[in-house]
Amino acid sequence: MENSIILHNLSPLDLEEIVKKVIKIELGEFIRNNKIYNPNELLTRAEACSFLKINMTTLWNWSKKGKIISYGIGNRVYYKKSELLESLVRLN
């Protein structure tokens, strides 16, 4: 009976506070466990490959051919998640 809640002698405001607290905890847990889509997120080469489910050679070829846009600082290469999604072409 540990998981049961007894509601008698509980005001509507108290119930509202309990529900808000539980929702806040669960939402925080959800956000920590699932990356919410951020279109401005920068991805490394490995992350871009994982995101697109391709290998490094394919990523390099697509970048070289201009199919996807890459950005760099020093020796580091990055891809914008939103641009990777925009580069997808609908097939009929």
NUNU-316185 format. One record per atom (N, C-alpha, C, O, CB): atom name; residue in one letter; x, y, z. Coordinates in steps of 0.001 Angstrom, whole numbers, m for minus. Glycine has a CB too. Example, Ala and Ser with C-alpha at 12.3 -4.5 7.8 and 13.67 -1.06 7.14 Angstrom:
2
<atom N, A, <13190, m5690, 7800>>
<atom CA, A, <12300, m4500, 7800>>
<atom C, A, <13200, m3300, 7800>>
<atom O, A, <14236, m3319, 8465>>
<atom CB, A, <11308, m4473, 9046>>
<atom N, S, <12850, m2250, 7080>>
<atom CA, S, <13670, m1060, 7140>>
<atom C, S, <12900, 30, 7870>>
<atom O, S, <13409, 1138, 8039>>
<atom CB, S, <14084, m598, 5725>>
This chain:
92
<atom N, M, <828, m1187, 0>>
<atom CA, M, <0, 0, 0>>
<atom C, M, <872, 1251, 0>>
<atom O, M, <373, 2350, 241>>
<atom CB, M, <m942, m2, 1207>>
<atom N, E, <2166, 1099, m267>>
<atom CA, E, <3083, 2233, m297>>
<atom C, E, <2806, 3176, m1449>>
<atom O, E, <3036, 4378, m1316>>
<atom CB, E, <4497, 1747, m377>>
<atom N, N, <2319, 2675, m2579>>
<atom CA, N, <2102, 3492, m3762>>
<atom C, N, <710, 4099, m3827>>
<atom O, N, <377, 4739, m4825>>
<atom CB, N, <2344, 2676, m4985>>
<atom N, S, <m103, 3927, m2816>>
<atom CA, S, <m1448, 4475, m2847>>
<atom C, S, <m1465, 5863, m2205>>
<atom O, S, <m639, 6184, m1351>>
<atom CB, S, <m2432, 3533, m2130>>
<atom N, I, <m2422, 6665, m2637>>
<atom CA, I, <m2589, 8028, m2107>>
<atom C, I, <m3989, 8131, m1525>>
<atom O, I, <m4974, 7755, m2160>>
<atom CB, I, <m2356, 9122, m3222>>
<atom N, I, <m4056, 8638, m331>>
<atom CA, I, <m5341, 8858, 316>>
<atom C, I, <m5668, 10335, 169>>
<atom O, I, <m4889, 11191, 588>>
<atom CB, I, <m5320, 8416, 1827>>
<atom N, L, <m6837, 10640, m435>>
<atom CA, L, <m7175, 12008, m773>>
<atom C, L, <m8087, 12700, 234>>
<atom O, L, <m8328, 13899, 98>>
<atom CB, L, <m7812, 12034, m2101>>
<atom N, H, <m8595, 12008, 1222>>
<atom CA, H, <m9455, 12716, 2163>>
<atom C, H, <m8601, 13642, 3024>>
<atom O, H, <m7429, 13364, 3276>>
<atom CB, H, <m10253, 11719, 3048>>
<atom N, N, <m9186, 14717, 3461>>
<atom CA, N, <m8506, 15773, 4213>>
<atom C, N, <m7411, 16460, 3383>>
<atom O, N, <m6431, 16962, 3933>>
<atom CB, N, <m7900, 15192, 5490>>
<atom N, L, <m7587, 16476, 2066>>
<atom CA, L, <m6636, 17121, 1172>>
<atom C, L, <m7389, 18191, 389>>
<atom O, L, <m8354, 17897, m316>>
<atom CB, L, <m5951, 16082, 212>>
<atom N, S, <m6941, 19422, 519>>
<atom CA, S, <m7628, 20512, m179>>
<atom C, S, <m7275, 20482, m1666>>
<atom O, S, <m6258, 19908, m2052>>
<atom CB, S, <m7253, 21887, 440>>
<atom N, P, <m8112, 21098, m2496>>
<atom CA, P, <m7793, 21171, m3931>>
<atom C, P, <m6442, 21851, m4197>>
<atom O, P, <m5724, 21457, m5116>>
<atom CB, P, <m8900, 21926, m4672>>
<atom N, L, <m6098, 22850, m3411>>
<atom CA, L, <m4809, 23524, m3585>>
<atom C, L, <m3642, 22602, m3240>>
<atom O, L, <m2607, 22613, m3906>>
<atom CB, L, <m4750, 24782, m2721>>
<atom N, D, <m3827, 21806, m2187>>
<atom CA, D, <m2777, 20850, m1828>>
<atom C, D, <m2591, 19807, m2937>>
<atom O, D, <m1465, 19449, m3283>>
<atom CB, D, <m3115, 20154, m489>>
<atom N, L, <m3709, 19328, m3485>>
<atom CA, L, <m3644, 18363, m4580>>
<atom C, L, <m2958, 18976, m5797>>
<atom O, L, <m2145, 18325, m6452>>
<atom CB, L, <m5053, 17876, m4954>>
<atom N, E, <m3289, 20223, m6092>>
<atom CA, E, <m2668, 20921, m7219>>
<atom C, E, <m1152, 21018, m7029>>
<atom O, E, <m398, 20799, m7978>>
<atom CB, E, <m3275, 22330, m7380>>
<atom N, E, <m708, 21334, m5844>>
<atom CA, E, <725, 21428, m5554>>
<atom C, E, <1418, 20082, m5708>>
<atom O, E, <2530, 20008, m6230>>
<atom CB, E, <945, 21964, m4142>>
<atom N, I, <767, 19026, m5260>>
<atom CA, I, <1338, 17679, m5389>>
<atom C, I, <1483, 17307, m6869>>
<atom O, I, <2517, 16781, m7283>>
<atom CB, I, <451, 16634, m4653>>
<atom N, V, <445, 17582, m7659>>
<atom CA, V, <474, 17262, m9081>>
<atom C, V, <1569, 18068, m9780>>
<atom O, V, <2314, 17522, m10594>>
<atom CB, V, <m900, 17541, m9727>>
<atom N, K, <1670, 19368, m9468>>
<atom CA, K, <2712, 20210, m10072>>
<atom C, K, <4109, 19680, m9745>>
<atom O, K, <4982, 19639, m10612>>
<atom CB, K, <2576, 21664, m9583>>
<atom N, K, <4309, 19281, m8513>>
<atom CA, K, <5609, 18780, m8086>>
<atom C, K, <5976, 17500, m8839>>
<atom O, K, <7108, 17344, m9297>>
<atom CB, K, <5610, 18526, m6574>>
<atom N, V, <5010, 16588, m8963>>
<atom CA, V, <5262, 15325, m9661>>
<atom C, V, <5534, 15577, m11145>>
<atom O, V, <6437, 14968, m11720>>
<atom CB, V, <4064, 14365, m9491>>
<atom N, I, <4759, 16468, m11767>>
<atom CA, I, <4966, 16778, m13182>>
<atom C, I, <6341, 17397, m13397>>
<atom O, I, <7026, 17058, m14361>>
<atom CB, I, <3869, 17728, m13696>>
<atom N, K, <6747, 18290, m12518>>
<atom CA, K, <8057, 18936, m12632>>
<atom C, K, <9178, 17901, m12537>>
<atom O, K, <10145, 17965, m13297>>
<atom CB, K, <8229, 20010, m11537>>
<atom N, I, <9059, 16969, m11629>>
<atom CA, I, <10069, 15914, m11462>>
<atom C, I, <10113, 15030, m12712>>
<atom O, I, <11190, 14743, m13235>>
<atom CB, I, <9765, 15054, m10198>>
<atom N, E, <8953, 14604, m13182>>
<atom CA, E, <8889, 13715, m14346>>
<atom C, E, <9373, 14410, m15614>>
<atom O, E, <10074, 13801, m16422>>
<atom CB, E, <7462, 13209, m14548>>
<atom N, L, <9008, 15678, m15797>>
<atom CA, L, <9448, 16426, m16975>>
<atom C, L, <10960, 16612, m16952>>
<atom O, L, <11610, 16472, m17988>>
<atom CB, L, <8742, 17795, m17046>>
<atom N, G, <11525, 16922, m15805>>
<atom CA, G, <12975, 17045, m15673>>
<atom C, G, <13677, 15750, m16022>>
<atom O, G, <14707, 15754, m16697>>
<atom CB, G, <13346, 17467, m14264>>
<atom N, E, <13125, 14649, m15566>>
<atom CA, E, <13680, 13327, m15869>>
<atom C, E, <13603, 13037, m17370>>
<atom O, E, <14550, 12511, m17955>>
<atom CB, E, <12932, 12233, m15076>>
<atom N, F, <12477, 13380, m17982>>
<atom CA, F, <12310, 13173, m19415>>
<atom C, F, <13331, 13979, m20205>>
<atom O, F, <13937, 13457, m21140>>
<atom CB, F, <10895, 13549, m19847>>
<atom N, I, <13529, 15236, m19846>>
<atom CA, I, <14478, 16100, m20551>>
<atom C, I, <15901, 15582, m20389>>
<atom O, I, <16676, 15615, m21345>>
<atom CB, I, <14380, 17543, m20035>>
<atom N, R, <16256, 15109, m19210>>
<atom CA, R, <17599, 14563, m18995>>
<atom C, R, <17839, 13302, m19815>>
<atom O, R, <18943, 13087, m20315>>
<atom CB, R, <17813, 14262, m17519>>
<atom N, N, <16816, 12471, m19955>>
<atom CA, N, <16970, 11198, m20656>>
<atom C, N, <16784, 11299, m22160>>
<atom O, N, <17239, 10419, m22892>>
<atom CB, N, <16001, 10210, m20112>>
<atom N, N, <16134, 12339, m22635>>
<atom CA, N, <15858, 12505, m24065>>
<atom C, N, <16282, 13901, m24483>>
<atom O, N, <15746, 14896, m23994>>
<atom CB, N, <14351, 12265, m24386>>
<atom N, K, <17247, 13967, m25390>>
<atom CA, K, <17665, 15279, m25869>>
<atom C, K, <16523, 15878, m26673>>
<atom O, K, <16092, 15318, m27681>>
<atom CB, K, <18967, 15186, m26724>>
<atom N, I, <16049, 17007, m26217>>
<atom CA, I, <15012, 17723, m26942>>
<atom C, I, <15650, 18323, m28196>>
<atom O, I, <16779, 18812, m28149>>
<atom CB, I, <14348, 18834, m26046>>
<atom N, Y, <14933, 18284, m29303>>
<atom CA, Y, <15459, 18781, m30571>>
<atom C, Y, <15830, 20254, m30459>>
<atom O, Y, <15002, 21091, m30100>>
<atom CB, Y, <14436, 18576, m31695>>
<atom N, N, <17068, 20552, m30766>>
<atom CA, N, <17578, 21915, m30791>>
<atom C, N, <18140, 22151, m32190>>
<atom O, N, <19200, 21617, m32517>>
<atom CB, N, <18672, 22155, m29672>>
<atom N, P, <17443, 22951, m33040>>
<atom CA, P, <17883, 23124, m34417>>
<atom C, P, <19244, 23810, m34549>>
<atom O, P, <19912, 23646, m35569>>
<atom CB, P, <16861, 23910, m35166>>
<atom N, N, <19665, 24569, m33548>>
<atom CA, N, <20939, 25272, m33614>>
<atom C, N, <22093, 24453, m33052>>
<atom O, N, <23222, 24939, m32981>>
<atom CB, N, <20841, 26577, m32874>>
<atom N, E, <21826, 23235, m32658>>
<atom CA, E, <22857, 22387, m32073>>
<atom C, E, <23928, 22060, m33102>>
<atom O, E, <23621, 21711, m34242>>
<atom CB, E, <22243, 21100, m31518>>
<atom N, L, <25191, 22175, m32693>>
<atom CA, L, <26314, 21801, m33539>>
<atom C, L, <26693, 20360, m33244>>
<atom O, L, <26766, 19948, m32087>>
<atom CB, L, <27521, 22748, m33318>>
<atom N, L, <26933, 19601, m34305>>
<atom CA, L, <27313, 18204, m34159>>
<atom C, L, <28738, 18003, m34661>>
<atom O, L, <29146, 18607, m35653>>
<atom CB, L, <26333, 17285, m34919>>
<atom N, T, <29480, 17161, m33979>>
<atom CA, T, <30805, 16772, m34450>>
<atom C, T, <30629, 15809, m35620>>
<atom O, T, <29506, 15425, m35948>>
<atom CB, T, <31653, 16119, m33301>>
<atom N, R, <31726, 15422, m36244>>
<atom CA, R, <31632, 14463, m37347>>
<atom C, R, <31014, 13145, m36876>>
<atom O, R, <30140, 12586, m37540>>
<atom CB, R, <33022, 14207, m37954>>
<atom N, A, <31474, 12663, m35736>>
<atom CA, A, <30944, 11393, m35219>>
<atom C, A, <29454, 11513, m34898>>
<atom O, A, <28679, 10607, m35202>>
<atom CB, A, <31721, 10956, m33960>>
<atom N, E, <29054, 12623, m34288>>
<atom CA, E, <27638, 12829, m33955>>
<atom C, E, <26794, 12953, m35214>>
<atom O, E, <25678, 12435, m35264>>
<atom CB, E, <27466, 14082, m33085>>
<atom N, A, <27320, 13640, m36242>>
<atom CA, A, <26589, 13782, m37507>>
<atom C, A, <26412, 12422, m38172>>
<atom O, A, <25341, 12120, m38699>>
<atom CB, A, <27328, 14751, m38460>>
<atom N, C, <27462, 11599, m38148>>
<atom CA, C, <27363, 10249, m38711>>
<atom C, C, <26310, 9432, m37976>>
<atom O, C, <25503, 8743, m38600>>
<atom CB, C, <28723, 9535, m38646>>
<atom N, S, <26318, 9509, m36675>>
<atom CA, S, <25341, 8775, m35872>>
<atom C, S, <23928, 9283, m36152>>
<atom O, S, <22993, 8493, m36283>>
<atom CB, S, <25667, 8905, m34372>>
<atom N, F, <23780, 10598, m36243>>
<atom CA, F, <22480, 11220, m36483>>
<atom C, F, <21910, 10795, m37839>>
<atom O, F, <20723, 10494, m37956>>
<atom CB, F, <22599, 12751, m36414>>
<atom N, L, <22771, 10776, m38860>>
<atom CA, L, <22338, 10415, m40203>>
<atom C, L, <22422, 8913, m40489>>
<atom O, L, <21957, 8443, m41528>>
<atom CB, L, <23162, 11161, m41208>>
<atom N, K, <23016, 8173, m39561>>
<atom CA, K, <23204, 6727, m39707>>
<atom C, K, <24021, 6403, m40958>>
<atom O, K, <23644, 5565, m41778>>
<atom CB, K, <21843, 6013, m39767>>
<atom N, I, <25154, 7100, m41072>>
<atom CA, I, <26085, 6897, m42179>>
<atom C, I, <27485, 6741, m41605>>
<atom O, I, <27693, 6936, m40407>>
<atom CB, I, <26025, 8080, m43199>>
<atom N, N, <28459, 6386, m42466>>
<atom CA, N, <29837, 6285, m41982>>
<atom C, N, <30611, 7562, m42328>>
<atom O, N, <30104, 8431, m43037>>
<atom CB, N, <30542, 5041, m42590>>
<atom N, M, <31833, 7663, m41823>>
<atom CA, M, <32649, 8867, m42013>>
<atom C, M, <32969, 9133, m43483>>
<atom O, M, <33032, 10287, m43906>>
<atom CB, M, <33943, 8743, m41228>>
<atom N, T, <33168, 8084, m44252>>
<atom CA, T, <33482, 8260, m45671>>
<atom C, T, <32322, 8918, m46407>>
<atom O, T, <32531, 9820, m47219>>
<atom CB, T, <33820, 6911, m46319>>
<atom N, T, <31114, 8476, m46131>>
<atom CA, T, <29925, 9064, m46749>>
<atom C, T, <29784, 10521, m46330>>
<atom O, T, <29481, 11378, m47160>>
<atom CB, T, <28657, 8268, m46366>>
<atom N, L, <29998, 10808, m45056>>
<atom CA, L, <29910, 12183, m44572>>
<atom C, L, <30930, 13061, m45294>>
<atom O, L, <30604, 14167, m45727>>
<atom CB, L, <30134, 12238, m43045>>
<atom N, W, <32151, 12576, m45423>>
<atom CA, W, <33200, 13335, m46100>>
<atom C, W, <32834, 13574, m47565>>
<atom O, W, <33003, 14682, m48073>>
<atom CB, W, <34547, 12599, m46000>>
<atom N, N, <32329, 12528, m48253>>
<atom CA, N, <31936, 12663, m49663>>
<atom C, N, <30796, 13665, m49834>>
<atom O, N, <30827, 14495, m50742>>
<atom CB, N, <31520, 11299, m50232>>
<atom N, W, <29799, 13589, m48971>>
<atom CA, W, <28672, 14521, m49065>>
<atom C, W, <29124, 15952, m48810>>
<atom O, W, <28637, 16878, m49458>>
<atom CB, W, <27570, 14134, m48071>>
<atom N, S, <30049, 16144, m47874>>
<atom CA, S, <30580, 17484, m47595>>
<atom C, S, <31359, 17997, m48802>>
<atom O, S, <31206, 19151, m49203>>
<atom CB, S, <31485, 17468, m46335>>
<atom N, K, <32192, 17138, m49376>>
<atom CA, K, <33026, 17511, m50522>>
<atom C, K, <32163, 17878, m51728>>
<atom O, K, <32489, 18811, m52462>>
<atom CB, K, <33983, 16363, m50887>>
<atom N, K, <31061, 17147, m51938>>
<atom CA, K, <30166, 17402, m53072>>
<atom C, K, <29203, 18553, m52809>>
<atom O, K, <28469, 18957, m53711>>
<atom CB, K, <29380, 16151, m53400>>
<atom N, G, <29191, 19088, m51588>>
<atom CA, G, <28304, 20198, m51256>>
<atom C, G, <26887, 19784, m50916>>
<atom O, G, <25997, 20632, m50841>>
<atom CB, G, <28266, 21149, m52383>>
<atom N, K, <26662, 18493, m50707>>
<atom CA, K, <25321, 18029, m50333>>
<atom C, K, <24959, 18459, m48923>>
<atom O, K, <23793, 18714, m48621>>
<atom CB, K, <25231, 16509, m50450>>
<atom N, I, <25968, 18540, m48059>>
<atom CA, I, <25772, 19046, m46705>>
<atom C, I, <26851, 20088, m46426>>
<atom O, I, <27935, 20045, m47007>>
<atom CB, I, <25816, 17887, m45650>>
<atom N, I, <26544, 21013, m45539>>
<atom CA, I, <27452, 22116, m45223>>
<atom C, I, <28193, 21802, m43934>>
<atom O, I, <27595, 21384, m42942>>
<atom CB, I, <26680, 23458, m45098>>
<atom N, S, <29494, 22008, m43963>>
<atom CA, S, <30299, 21807, m42757>>
<atom C, S, <30920, 23125, m42337>>
<atom O, S, <31131, 24016, m43159>>
<atom CB, S, <31397, 20740, m42991>>
<atom N, Y, <31209, 23241, m41046>>
<atom CA, Y, <31829, 24429, m40467>>
<atom C, Y, <33048, 23975, m39683>>
<atom O, Y, <33097, 22842, m39205>>
<atom CB, Y, <30827, 25221, m39555>>
<atom N, G, <34015, 24841, m39552>>
<atom CA, G, <35201, 24434, m38826>>
<atom C, G, <35846, 25545, m38035>>
<atom O, G, <35717, 26727, m38353>>
<atom CB, G, <36184, 23876, m39763>>
<atom N, I, <36540, 25136, m37000>>
<atom CA, I, <37404, 26009, m36198>>
<atom C, I, <38668, 25202, m35969>>
<atom O, I, <38629, 24129, m35367>>
<atom CB, I, <36718, 26464, m34817>>
<atom N, G, <39786, 25720, m36450>>
<atom CA, G, <41026, 24955, m36334>>
<atom C, G, <40883, 23641, m37072>>
<atom O, G, <40493, 23619, m38239>>
<atom CB, G, <41389, 24707, m34857>>
<atom N, N, <41195, 22558, m36404>>
<atom CA, N, <41069, 21233, m37005>>
<atom C, N, <39715, 20582, m36748>>
<atom O, N, <39486, 19446, m37163>>
<atom CB, N, <42156, 20341, m36487>>
<atom N, R, <38829, 21282, m36077>>
<atom CA, R, <37531, 20727, m35721>>
<atom C, R, <36503, 21011, m36818>>
<atom O, R, <36484, 22101, m37391>>
<atom CB, R, <37055, 21301, m34379>>
<atom N, V, <35653, 20033, m37105>>
<atom CA, V, <34597, 20169, m38109>>
<atom C, V, <33253, 19956, m37421>>
<atom O, V, <33084, 19029, m36629>>
<atom CB, V, <34793, 19151, m39289>>
<atom N, Y, <32306, 20826, m37736>>
<atom CA, Y, <30978, 20763, m37134>>
<atom C, Y, <29905, 20844, m38217>>
<atom O, Y, <30140, 21337, m39320>>
<atom CB, Y, <30792, 21898, m36106>>
<atom N, Y, <28728, 20347, m37869>>
<atom CA, Y, <27564, 20393, m38743>>
<atom C, Y, <26387, 20902, m37927>>
<atom O, Y, <26226, 20533, m36764>>
<atom CB, Y, <27258, 18992, m39367>>
<atom N, K, <25560, 21754, m38540>>
<atom CA, K, <24349, 22222, m37871>>
<atom C, K, <23259, 21178, m38075>>
<atom O, K, <22984, 20757, m39198>>
<atom CB, K, <23900, 23621, m38415>>
<atom N, K, <22650, 20775, m36983>>
<atom CA, K, <21604, 19747, m37043>>
<atom C, K, <20473, 20168, m37981>>
<atom O, K, <19969, 19354, m38754>>
<atom CB, K, <21046, 19467, m35635>>
<atom N, S, <20074, 21444, m37913>>
<atom CA, S, <18974, 21925, m38756>>
<atom C, S, <19334, 21834, m40233>>
<atom O, S, <18478, 21512, m41057>>
<atom CB, S, <18612, 23371, m38395>>
<atom N, E, <20592, 22113, m40580>>
<atom CA, E, <21004, 22046, m41975>>
<atom C, E, <21097, 20599, m42464>>
<atom O, E, <20852, 20323, m43638>>
<atom CB, E, <22344, 22748, m42159>>
<atom N, L, <21449, 19685, m41571>>
<atom CA, L, <21453, 18270, m41954>>
<atom C, L, <20033, 17824, m42295>>
<atom O, L, <19822, 17103, m43270>>
<atom CB, L, <22041, 17391, m40815>>
<atom N, L, <19071, 18251, m41496>>
<atom CA, L, <17674, 17896, m41767>>
<atom C, L, <17183, 18556, m43051>>
<atom O, L, <16450, 17940, m43826>>
<atom CB, L, <16777, 18305, m40587>>
<atom N, E, <17586, 19818, m43280>>
<atom CA, E, <17164, 20528, m44489>>
<atom C, E, <17761, 19910, m45749>>
<atom O, E, <17180, 20033, m46827>>
<atom CB, E, <17558, 21996, m44400>>
<atom N, S, <18896, 19258, m45634>>
<atom CA, S, <19546, 18662, m46797>>
<atom C, S, <18854, 17389, m47263>>
<atom O, S, <19116, 16905, m48364>>
<atom CB, S, <20990, 18366, m46484>>
<atom N, L, <17980, 16852, m46437>>
<atom CA, L, <17239, 15646, m46827>>
<atom C, L, <16265, 15995, m47940>>
<atom O, L, <15603, 17032, m47894>>
<atom CB, L, <16484, 15031, m45612>>
<atom N, V, <16182, 15130, m48934>>
<atom CA, V, <15319, 15344, m50091>>
<atom C, V, <14209, 14299, m50059>>
<atom O, V, <14459, 13112, m49848>>
<atom CB, V, <16128, 15265, m51430>>
<atom N, R, <12990, 14760, m50269>>
<atom CA, R, <11856, 13828, m50279>>
<atom C, R, <11908, 12969, m51530>>
<atom O, R, <12120, 13463, m52638>>
<atom CB, R, <10509, 14591, m50204>>
<atom N, L, <11710, 11680, m51331>>
<atom CA, L, <11672, 10732, m52437>>
<atom C, L, <10235, 10363, m52765>>
<atom O, L, <9412, 10181, m51867>>
<atom CB, L, <12485, 9472, m52102>>
<atom N, N, <9938, 10256, m54047>>
<atom CA, N, <8576, 9874, m54461>>
<atom C, N, <8512, 8416, m54784>>
<atom O, N, <7451, 7910, m55151>>
<atom CB, N, <8117, 10687, m55665>>
